[in-house]
Amino acid sequence: MAEAKRVESVVADLREEFRANPRDTWPALLERGLRDLFEIPEATLRTGQLSGMLAALDGRDLLTVLPTGSGKSVIFQLPAL
């Protein structure tokens, strides 16, 4: 239950920051969300993830081709939160 509350709090904070900040700050917010939600302090977005996330946030159609294990799922999971 405590984990669910932590995630809800992180998501609420990120949503507020996305609303309050211009689009050019979104890459930094997405990286912070990756670190905070998945609790991996040194996590960074891999090549191809950021452009996919920004396309998803813009509501554009998207085709992402990345090798197995390169983090395709997070491209859609993080912006959906």
GINOR-V693648 format. One line per field, one symbol per residue. ss: DSSP state (H for helix, E for strand, - for the rest). phi: phi as a letter, one per 40 degrees, with the letter a starting at -180 (. if undefined). psi: psi as a letter, one per 30 degrees, with the letter a starting at -180 (. if undefined). A space follows every 50 residues. Layout:
ss->???
phi->???
psi->???
//
This chain:
ss->-HHHHHHHHHHHHHHHHHHH--HHHHHHHHHHHHHHHH----------HH HHHHHHHH-------------HHHHHHHHH-
phi->.ccccccdccccccdcccccbcdcccdccccccdccccfbdccbccdgcc ccccccccgccabbbbcdgcgcdcdcccccc
psi->eeeeeeeeeeeeeeeeeeeflleffeeeeeeeeeeeeghjegklklkfee eeeeeeefgllkjkjllkggheefefeeff.
//
